């Protein structure tokens, strides 16, 4: 039994082993498959995780990108700010007030039936405000006969401020840009002629000049000489505001003044003579109050015990008025372009105040004012061509006009063209009152062809009602439409208005 049990047990063990091996093989196979699936799942999971990781990383990366882009933009903005804040120096000049920086025409040459367009630029580059600024076009004499055109040749700009270089950024001075459109002058066919046109800027300006002259007592003067210091000389540092008129001074500098106890009784003053030089350093000419070259203003001296003794006719006091000096016989200060003029000026210093002082300063202050103008020119070439205006001349007689009365409020004339055909634009009908400055252009209701034929009769019914006064006339004028008519008997035919 025992052996049977043992065999049975062994058999079961083998069976179990066999089953185990068999099971192990099956399990192993299944395990391999499971592992494969597991690996696949892991790979899949890993891919999912990687995907999720990437998904999780994307916002972070986006944030990083945004930060990076923001930093780059900030850098660009800062760089732009640095570039934008670069210091800019505005234009200034030491020797002028208003400056014509540009004056030019559209073209260098024109035909006589074209319009000339001109462009100008003026700037205040000096140190003071320019007042009563007026800009004119000169040289277009063929336009100046027309009052309306003449008015257009002038531009008024009031005041123009100077540059301000004391602030950051600096502020440029005021700038104006006038333009003109004028007809070219009428020339005979084939004629070429240069015309010089001038832009003139005229303005009211001022110059302030300051000069300090040192004054030393005789003891102080000797002490400095003994100490080896440089004293004495004729040059005087004079500061001028930027502008076309400037001042220079020369004379004793320093003033050496003796104390009262070292002199004879009765010598109360020490006298010094200085030379004052007025310089026109600008690009134009003064024309104050219509007088070429005239400069006006005042000269003031500051300092204890110092005053004028013979300066522009003034024998006492601390102020010299140049116009008042002229009234007492002194010559006016007049300066042409690039010119200078020198005047003497004597001052006196009271010695009494030097008992208790060794050093002081006398200050000369010049306040000059003047009207100033500067020019810039351009030359254009004009060529004459054949056109309707060449069919008639200012001396053409247009024949006779028969006036027919219709009614006082609707006057009509019939007129006949004699001689040459004339362009419609050259026929003007005027009402002249009793006085020559009483002129009215009469417009006709009729529509004419562009050219009025010689020998034919034309009618004109006035659009505007006229009242005939004693001595008044109806005038028919054949003329160029680009010039104002000059009323002379060789240019038109007149008929008495009272005949209507």
Secondary structure, DSSP 8 states (H G I E B T S, - for coil): -HHHHHHHHHHHHHHHHHHHHHHHHHHHHHHHHHHHHHHHHHHHHHHHHHHHHHHHHHHHHHHHHHHHHHHHHHHHHHHHHHHHT--------SS-SEEEEEEEES-SEEETTSEEEEEEEEEE-SSS-EEEEEEEEES-HHHHTSHHHHHHTEEEEEEE---B-SSSS-B---EE--EEEEE-----TT-EEEEEEEEEEEEEEEEEEEEEEEEEEHHHHHHHHHTT-----SEE-EEE-SSSEEEEEES-SSEEE--GGGS-TT--EEEEEEEEEEEE-SSSEE-GGG-TTEEEEEEEEESTTEEEEEETTB-SSSEEEHHHHHHTT---EE--TT-EEEEEEEEEEESGGGGS-SEEEEEEEEEEEEEEEEEEEEEEEEE----GGGG--TT-----EEEEEEETTEEEEEEE--SS-EEGGGEEEEEE-SSTT-EEE--BSS---SEE-TT-EEEEEBSS-----TT-EEEEEE--TTS-----TTTEEEEEGGG-
